[in-house]
Amino acid sequence: MAEHFREPERRQKALLPADMMEWLPEDDIVHLIVEAVVMMDLSKFEAGYKLGGAGKAPFAPQMLLALLIYAYSQGVRSSRAIERLCHRDAGYRFIVGDATPDHTVIARFRQRHVAEMKEVFLGVLRLCREAGLVKLGLVALDGTKVQGNASLEANRTIASIEAEIAQILAEAEATDAREDSQTAAQQGATLPKSLAGRADRLARLRKCKEKLERQAAAAAARQQAKIDAREAEEQATGKCRRGRKPKAADPSVDPDTNACVTDPDSGIMKTRRGWLQGYNGQIVVTTGQIIIAADVTTDANDVQQLHPMLAQAQANVVAVAEEGQQDEITLGAAVADAGYWSEANVAAETEDCELIIATQKDHKQRAALRNAPPPRGRRPKHMTARERMDRKLRTKRGRERYRRRGASVEPVFGQMKDGQGARHFSMRGLERCRGEWNLHAAVHNMRKLHRESARRAEKARKHTEERTRKAA
């Protein structure tokens, strides 16, 4: 039995090992992240910096990128929180050393290089391919709604937007008239903060107005296409179609529609827990839960994302493939839920990628596959596209492949949202959110790569111990 307590010696000069490589265990993910970033081509990141001039030297993009990846892998996305952790957490200090970047440096780096995050994603995907984790033959795609950096209360109708634009312009004219009556010394050389903020809001309001007008014009074009198709059919047959005639196309903006003045690119999305102001995050994954394509769209519906996402997945796996093997790589087959179902999507199926798409909601589809017997005999002629897909899903092969969809793609969203904090975006605008989504996808793949590396190292260690034991 112990006779005393162990007390900390706070005056000890060296609490950490002298070598930073010994601060953390060898299997810590920070080692993998630092080594992976070193192997990436960061010339596009470095192109925006000017070296050799006056002033303090900028932080290395290699260090800042490794810092962002590590922070996201720990579920930390706030630049202020990252700065604090660089002072007190061994993993963060291992990356930055003694030079801790300010939170503004971290935030600006993330905003400045959103376009390069796609290259980071491809760099991590290439490492996963070299490790043998990218196994094709069957891929799954799905979408999830992600909260934007805006709220539902920030939505305004077209009338409200036009009124606020008129108010801001009137205030600007009044300010100009007041300044014209002042001397040059009284006017000052800098733009007041109130005017700068007003100009930014005016730009966002105008963007909202353009968005609503663009949506109204697109709806009018679709309606006019329906009218033209009906008239062409009637002229071809010489008979009038039954039913009510479609309304005339109206390009004016519906007064009930609205747009978000905080983030005009974001939209109102419906989720199981209600409505949110955000984006639709799309991914394509392998059965091993490796993301091979990631994108963000403002469309709440998934149906238009099927072929663009599959095309991006094909391009990505070809881009990271070994030399001489690009022409041999195909996705094989893609499985998706009913959100991607449409006859047009099925009609565009290619020989390189078979489509297996549910024709009804997931819980109904699973129940139907449990209860319906497998089809027998040849496929009947004159079946509709939906009937052919239903028959394919009921086959033994179709059941097995659709069953793997849920275990492939749905856990990835949970891992990203719960483990990486991907429930909402930190930045505003479609392109910036797209860059952040690519960063999340790269971090997810990095975590999968680390887990596989640790598993293989543990397996090798046990094998070595077993051989040593037998030799003894």
C-alpha positions as MATLAB code, in Angstrom:
seq = 'MAEHFREPERRQKALLPADMMEWLPEDDIVHLIVEAVVMMDLSKFEAGYKLGGAGKAPFAPQMLLALLIYAYSQGVRSSRAIERLCHRDAGYRFIVGDATPDHTVIARFRQRHVAEMKEVFLGVLRLCREAGLVKLGLVALDGTKVQGNASLEANRTIASIEAEIAQILAEAEATDAREDSQTAAQQGATLPKSLAGRADRLARLRKCKEKLERQAAAAAARQQAKIDAREAEEQATGKCRRGRKPKAADPSVDPDTNACVTDPDSGIMKTRRGWLQGYNGQIVVTTGQIIIAADVTTDANDVQQLHPMLAQAQANVVAVAEEGQQDEITLGAAVADAGYWSEANVAAETEDCELIIATQKDHKQRAALRNAPPPRGRRPKHMTARERMDRKLRTKRGRERYRRRGASVEPVFGQMKDGQGARHFSMRGLERCRGEWNLHAAVHNMRKLHRESARRAEKARKHTEERTRKAA';
ca = [
       0.000    0.000    0.000;
       1.313    3.447   -0.930;
       2.327    5.763    1.896;
       2.142    9.071    0.020;
       0.593   10.872   -2.956;
       2.429   11.662   -6.182;
       2.661   15.441   -6.477;
       3.488   17.267   -9.772;
       6.819   19.073   -9.985;
       5.796   22.318  -11.678;
       9.238   23.914  -11.407;
      10.805   21.170  -13.493;
      12.526   22.732  -16.512;
      11.764   19.997  -19.080;
       8.277   18.539  -18.945;
       8.354   17.462  -22.609;
      11.076   15.491  -24.419;
      13.717   17.638  -26.106;
      12.921   16.089  -29.498;
       9.436   17.073  -30.743;
       9.134   13.732  -32.562;
       8.912   12.106  -29.120;
       6.088   14.311  -27.866;
       3.375   12.028  -29.218;
       3.115    8.274  -29.868;
       4.357    7.012  -33.212;
       0.832    5.991  -34.250;
      -0.687    9.450  -33.643;
      -2.467   10.876  -36.678;
      -0.436   14.091  -36.521;
       2.639   12.254  -37.863;
       0.685   10.965  -40.849;
      -0.771   14.408  -41.585;
       2.605   16.163  -41.511;
       4.186   13.514  -43.742;
       1.241   13.563  -46.164;
       1.325   17.352  -46.550;
       5.076   17.238  -47.228;
       4.379   14.906  -50.163;
       1.763   17.241  -51.710;
       2.446   19.768  -54.451;
       1.679   23.114  -52.791;
       2.925   25.351  -55.591;
      -0.563   26.877  -56.011;
      -0.629   27.716  -52.304;
       2.822   29.300  -52.433;
       2.108   31.299  -55.618;
       0.107   33.887  -53.684;
       3.009   34.890  -51.426;
       5.782   37.387  -52.158;
       9.108   36.544  -50.550;
      12.277   38.595  -50.304;
      10.611   41.922  -49.515;
      10.363   43.953  -46.369;
       8.308   42.837  -43.390;
       7.910   39.682  -41.373;
       8.210   36.355  -43.175;
       4.836   34.648  -43.780;
       3.976   31.298  -42.271;
       4.698   28.334  -44.516;
       1.578   27.113  -46.374;
       2.726   23.575  -45.611;
       2.442   24.231  -41.884;
      -0.897   26.057  -42.081;
      -2.441   23.333  -44.246;
      -1.268   20.589  -41.876;
      -2.681   22.633  -38.997;
      -6.091   22.921  -40.668;
      -6.245   19.210  -41.518;
      -5.276   18.214  -37.985;
      -7.768   20.643  -36.406;
     -10.604   19.375  -38.618;
      -9.681   15.785  -37.780;
     -10.198   16.689  -34.124;
     -13.538   18.388  -34.805;
     -12.131   21.911  -34.257;
     -12.921   24.496  -36.952;
     -12.889   27.833  -35.122;
      -9.718   29.775  -35.956;
      -9.674   31.259  -32.440;
      -9.952   27.803  -30.883;
      -7.132   26.562  -33.123;
      -4.924   29.466  -32.011;
      -5.564   28.674  -28.332;
      -4.792   24.991  -28.847;
      -1.504   25.860  -30.553;
      -0.357   27.193  -27.176;
      -1.468   24.299  -24.994;
      -2.022   21.090  -27.015;
       0.956   18.892  -27.901;
      -0.483   17.835  -31.268;
      -0.944   21.424  -32.436;
       2.424   22.520  -31.043;
       4.076   19.640  -32.865;
       2.854   21.180  -36.135;
       3.541   24.868  -35.468;
       6.571   24.604  -33.174;
       7.282   27.852  -31.308;
       5.696   30.119  -33.944;
       1.953   30.209  -33.246;
      -0.111   31.810  -36.039;
      -2.777   34.331  -35.153;
      -6.397   33.331  -35.662;
      -6.708   35.909  -38.458;
      -3.828   34.211  -40.317;
      -5.588   30.847  -40.036;
      -8.968   32.236  -41.131;
      -7.532   34.149  -44.091;
      -5.498   31.141  -45.216;
      -8.637   29.008  -45.241;
     -10.588   31.629  -47.201;
      -7.785   32.423  -49.636;
      -7.170   28.824  -50.676;
     -10.667   27.328  -50.956;
     -10.082   26.626  -54.656;
      -6.937   24.598  -53.873;
      -8.750   22.295  -51.445;
      -9.781   20.093  -54.381;
      -6.080   19.405  -55.002;
      -5.643   18.572  -51.319;
      -8.524   16.115  -51.575;
      -6.947   14.479  -54.629;
      -3.587   14.321  -52.854;
      -5.080   12.401  -49.930;
      -7.083   10.198  -52.315;
      -3.845    9.331  -54.111;
      -2.312    8.196  -50.803;
      -5.399    6.048  -50.145;
      -5.041    4.486  -53.595;
      -1.365    3.714  -52.973;
      -2.370    2.055  -49.704;
      -4.871   -0.135  -51.556;
      -7.953    1.442  -49.979;
      -9.657    2.629  -53.193;
     -11.497   -0.483  -54.368;
     -13.983    0.026  -57.189;
     -16.663   -2.190  -58.675;
     -19.460   -0.731  -56.592;
     -19.793    2.870  -55.390;
     -22.578    4.608  -53.505;
     -23.655    8.239  -53.595;
     -25.883   10.300  -51.392;
     -26.483   13.856  -50.234;
     -26.959   15.538  -46.891;
     -28.180   18.987  -45.911;
     -25.533   21.129  -44.218;
     -26.305   24.283  -42.258;
     -24.807   27.395  -43.809;
     -23.344   30.385  -42.013;
     -26.750   32.073  -42.075;
     -30.190   31.756  -40.514;
     -33.705   31.326  -41.841;
     -34.650   34.713  -40.368;
     -32.306   36.423  -42.831;
     -34.587   35.599  -45.805;
     -36.330   38.523  -47.497;
     -38.979   38.785  -50.223;
     -38.348   40.656  -53.457;
     -40.378   43.646  -52.225;
     -38.363   43.853  -49.007;
     -35.086   43.568  -50.916;
     -36.026   46.324  -53.373;
     -37.146   48.596  -50.532;
     -33.876   48.119  -48.652;
     -31.841   48.715  -51.820;
     -33.724   51.965  -52.400;
     -33.135   52.999  -48.779;
     -29.387   52.324  -48.973;
     -29.093   54.236  -52.263;
     -31.027   57.178  -50.790;
     -28.746   57.221  -47.742;
     -25.701   57.124  -50.022;
     -26.991   60.079  -52.050;
     -27.621   62.033  -48.849;
     -24.115   61.254  -47.636;
     -22.621   62.333  -50.980;
     -24.549   65.598  -50.897;
     -23.414   66.298  -47.333;
     -19.765   65.578  -48.174;
     -19.900   67.750  -51.295;
     -20.643   70.708  -49.072;
     -17.599   69.994  -46.861;
     -13.974   70.924  -47.433;
     -11.370   68.335  -48.428;
      -9.916   68.317  -44.901;
     -13.363   67.711  -43.368;
     -14.170   64.836  -45.739;
     -11.162   62.754  -44.684;
      -9.141   60.305  -46.756;
     -10.697   57.026  -45.646;
     -14.122   55.505  -46.166;
     -16.180   55.396  -42.941;
     -16.880   51.911  -41.592;
     -20.623   52.529  -41.811;
     -20.355   53.213  -45.542;
     -18.108   50.196  -46.114;
     -20.599   47.927  -44.340;
     -23.454   49.510  -46.253;
     -21.726   48.839  -49.578;
     -21.212   45.195  -48.684;
     -24.857   44.756  -47.725;
     -25.946   46.514  -50.929;
     -23.890   44.050  -52.965;
     -25.492   41.108  -51.168;
     -28.986   42.548  -51.633;
     -28.400   42.980  -55.340;
     -27.123   39.424  -55.550;
     -30.320   38.222  -53.842;
     -32.428   40.182  -56.311;
     -30.523   38.730  -59.270;
     -30.972   35.233  -57.833;
     -34.755   35.630  -57.541;
     -34.986   37.089  -61.055;
     -32.868   34.249  -62.438;
     -35.066   31.645  -60.752;
     -38.212   33.318  -62.098;
     -36.773   33.397  -65.617;
     -35.814   29.709  -65.421;
     -39.315   28.770  -64.199;
     -40.868   30.787  -67.026;
     -38.616   29.026  -69.554;
     -39.675   25.615  -68.251;
     -43.336   26.583  -68.421;
     -42.928   27.885  -71.965;
     -41.235   24.605  -72.950;
     -44.277   22.700  -71.669;
     -46.593   24.963  -73.675;
     -44.526   24.548  -76.839;
     -44.405   20.760  -76.422;
     -48.190   20.643  -75.997;
     -48.765   22.768  -79.086;
     -46.344   20.664  -81.133;
     -48.152   17.484  -80.107;
     -51.527   18.949  -80.957;
     -50.293   20.049  -84.392;
     -48.777   16.644  -85.086;
     -51.906   14.696  -84.102;
     -54.466   17.248  -85.218;
     -56.300   16.803  -81.911;
     -56.489   18.944  -78.819;
     -55.119   17.361  -75.655;
     -57.565   16.757  -72.854;
     -57.231   18.521  -69.555;
     -56.635   22.081  -68.475;
     -54.277   24.127  -70.592;
     -51.057   25.229  -68.864;
     -50.828   28.801  -67.656;
     -48.903   31.307  -69.725;
     -45.243   31.722  -68.827;
     -44.706   34.656  -66.458;
     -41.084   35.855  -65.983;
     -41.967   38.140  -63.078;
     -40.751   37.238  -59.593;
     -43.288   35.607  -57.300;
     -43.791   38.004  -54.359;
     -43.812   35.056  -51.926;
     -40.360   33.774  -52.890;
     -37.387   34.896  -50.839;
     -33.599   34.875  -50.642;
     -31.118   35.073  -47.769;
     -29.346   38.439  -47.503;
     -26.619   37.004  -45.259;
     -25.548   34.292  -47.727;
     -27.373   34.745  -51.059;
     -26.021   31.471  -52.458;
     -27.581   29.365  -49.697;
     -31.125   28.050  -49.852;
     -33.884   26.725  -47.625;
     -33.410   22.968  -47.200;
     -35.808   20.459  -45.657;
     -34.410   17.869  -43.234;
     -35.869   15.291  -40.886;
     -35.530   17.782  -38.032;
     -37.111   20.690  -39.846;
     -35.880   23.427  -42.153;
     -32.432   24.972  -42.336;
     -30.617   27.627  -44.350;
     -27.753   25.889  -46.060;
     -26.479   23.682  -48.857;
     -26.749   20.142  -50.183;
     -23.454   18.273  -49.656;
     -22.865   15.394  -52.089;
     -20.357   12.521  -51.870;
     -19.514    9.330  -53.755;
     -17.871    6.597  -51.679;
     -16.475    3.111  -52.158;
     -17.754    0.163  -50.142;
     -14.731    0.757  -47.881;
     -16.092    4.256  -47.063;
     -13.385    6.132  -48.976;
     -14.753    9.319  -50.543;
     -13.849    9.536  -54.226;
     -15.940   12.627  -55.094;
     -17.350   15.522  -53.079;
     -19.326   18.585  -54.085;
     -21.817   21.147  -52.793;
     -24.927   22.334  -54.595;
     -27.712   24.801  -53.924;
     -30.338   22.365  -55.263;
     -32.370   20.816  -52.471;
     -33.225   17.832  -54.691;
     -30.641   15.151  -55.494;
     -32.038   14.052  -58.841;
     -29.883   16.429  -60.922;
     -26.670   15.435  -59.110;
     -26.419   11.779  -60.179;
     -24.442   12.003  -63.398;
     -22.316   15.061  -62.445;
     -21.176   13.281  -59.270;
     -20.445   10.011  -61.066;
     -18.531   11.898  -63.760;
     -16.493   13.666  -61.082;
     -15.813   10.357  -59.310;
     -14.607    8.794  -62.563;
     -12.349   11.779  -63.271;
     -10.905   11.712  -59.742;
     -10.006    8.017  -59.701;
      -8.419    8.395  -63.133;
      -6.431   11.427  -61.939;
      -4.916    9.504  -59.000;
      -4.363    6.248  -60.891;
      -0.942    4.884  -61.789;
       0.594    5.738  -65.145;
      -0.685    3.505  -67.897;
      -3.782    2.329  -66.006;
      -6.070    5.323  -66.532;
      -7.911    3.781  -69.476;
      -8.696    0.593  -67.566;
     -10.412    2.225  -64.573;
     -14.206    2.253  -64.333;
     -16.564    2.669  -61.405;
     -18.385   -0.571  -62.205;
     -21.783    0.083  -60.652;
     -23.375    2.885  -58.648;
     -26.139    2.493  -56.089;
     -28.330    5.335  -54.825;
     -31.577    5.950  -52.984;
     -34.848    7.185  -54.473;
     -33.747   10.825  -54.332;
     -31.754   10.184  -57.514;
     -34.504    8.307  -59.366;
     -35.759    9.607  -62.682;
     -36.302    7.981  -66.046;
     -33.904   10.497  -67.606;
     -31.137    9.423  -65.227;
     -31.665    5.748  -66.016;
     -31.784    6.449  -69.748;
     -28.304    8.010  -69.534;
     -26.765    4.850  -68.047;
     -23.412    3.878  -69.617;
     -21.643    0.540  -70.076;
     -18.866    1.634  -67.687;
     -21.214    2.314  -64.781;
     -24.376    0.326  -64.117;
     -27.079    2.189  -62.177;
     -29.002    0.644  -59.279;
     -31.434    3.261  -57.983;
     -34.307    2.793  -55.570;
     -37.703    3.768  -56.943;
     -39.282    4.548  -53.561;
     -38.210    5.800  -50.147;
     -35.488    3.795  -48.464;
     -37.586    2.189  -45.711;
     -40.277    1.242  -48.233;
     -37.677   -0.075  -50.652;
     -36.087   -2.273  -47.993;
     -39.478   -3.623  -46.942;
     -40.355   -4.379  -50.560;
     -37.078   -6.253  -51.071;
     -37.696   -8.297  -47.924;
     -41.234   -9.281  -48.871;
     -41.133   -9.571  -52.665;
     -39.856  -12.857  -54.151;
     -36.981  -12.743  -56.666;
     -38.101  -12.578  -60.326;
     -37.857  -15.665  -62.480;
     -37.570  -16.202  -66.189;
     -36.839  -13.729  -68.899;
     -37.610  -10.071  -68.519;
     -40.998   -9.262  -70.021;
     -41.091   -6.942  -72.983;
     -42.682   -3.489  -72.959;
     -41.749   -2.831  -69.317;
     -41.401    0.779  -68.225;
     -38.107    2.111  -66.885;
     -39.448    1.995  -63.330;
     -40.639   -1.586  -63.729;
     -37.264   -2.661  -65.119;
     -35.456   -1.051  -62.186;
     -37.857   -2.643  -59.686;
     -37.162   -6.013  -61.254;
     -33.401   -5.449  -61.117;
     -33.626   -4.543  -57.421;
     -35.538   -7.748  -56.641;
     -32.871   -9.979  -58.167;
     -30.355  -11.610  -55.842;
     -27.581   -9.443  -57.203;
     -29.687   -6.270  -56.956;
     -30.716   -6.995  -53.360;
     -27.134   -7.611  -52.281;
     -25.860   -4.417  -53.913;
     -28.618   -2.168  -52.628;
     -28.143   -3.586  -49.148;
     -24.527   -2.405  -49.223;
     -25.563    1.166  -49.999;
     -26.593    2.026  -46.452;
     -23.447    0.540  -44.903;
     -21.231    2.403  -47.371;
     -22.372    5.999  -47.606;
     -24.602    6.746  -44.619;
     -21.957    6.107  -41.907;
     -19.628    8.532  -43.698;
     -22.004   11.423  -43.076;
     -22.182   10.478  -39.404;
     -18.398   10.298  -39.130;
     -17.985   13.667  -40.845;
     -20.675   15.452  -38.858;
     -19.966   13.970  -35.438;
     -16.193   13.484  -35.674;
     -15.241   16.518  -37.747;
     -17.990   19.014  -36.941;
     -19.277   19.090  -40.528;
     -22.825   19.896  -39.457;
     -22.445   23.494  -40.593;
     -20.134   25.549  -42.782;
     -17.814   28.195  -41.390;
     -17.746   30.346  -44.534;
     -20.319   31.885  -46.838;
     -20.805   31.521  -50.566;
     -21.052   28.442  -52.754;
     -17.381   28.305  -53.788;
     -16.069   28.725  -50.260;
     -18.437   26.090  -48.918;
     -17.395   23.788  -51.759;
     -13.758   24.225  -50.736;
     -14.564   23.517  -47.087;
     -16.534   20.395  -48.090;
     -13.519   19.145  -50.056;
     -11.373   19.749  -46.977;
     -13.811   17.717  -44.872;
     -13.694   14.912  -47.441;
      -9.881   14.956  -47.446;
      -9.803   14.833  -43.638;
     -12.234   11.896  -43.591;
     -10.042    9.945  -46.001;
      -6.977   10.846  -43.944;
      -8.624    9.411  -40.840;
      -9.461    6.214  -42.734;
      -5.861    6.000  -43.954;
      -4.545    6.486  -40.423;
      -6.847    3.822  -39.035;
      -5.733    1.345  -41.702;
      -2.068    2.195  -41.132;
      -2.447    1.625  -37.392;
      -4.222   -1.676  -38.027;
      -1.477   -2.894  -40.338;
       1.255   -1.806  -37.908;
      -0.458   -3.666  -35.064;
      -0.829   -6.755  -37.243;
       2.874   -6.614  -38.168;
       3.848   -6.213  -34.513;
       1.819   -9.248  -33.467;
       3.283  -11.248  -36.337;
       6.808  -10.309  -35.253;
       6.069  -11.224  -31.653;
       4.642  -14.566  -32.757;
       7.712  -15.356  -34.847;
       9.993  -14.377  -31.945;
       8.036  -16.563  -29.545;
       8.218  -19.562  -31.881;
      11.932  -19.029  -32.460;
      12.555  -18.965  -28.726;
];
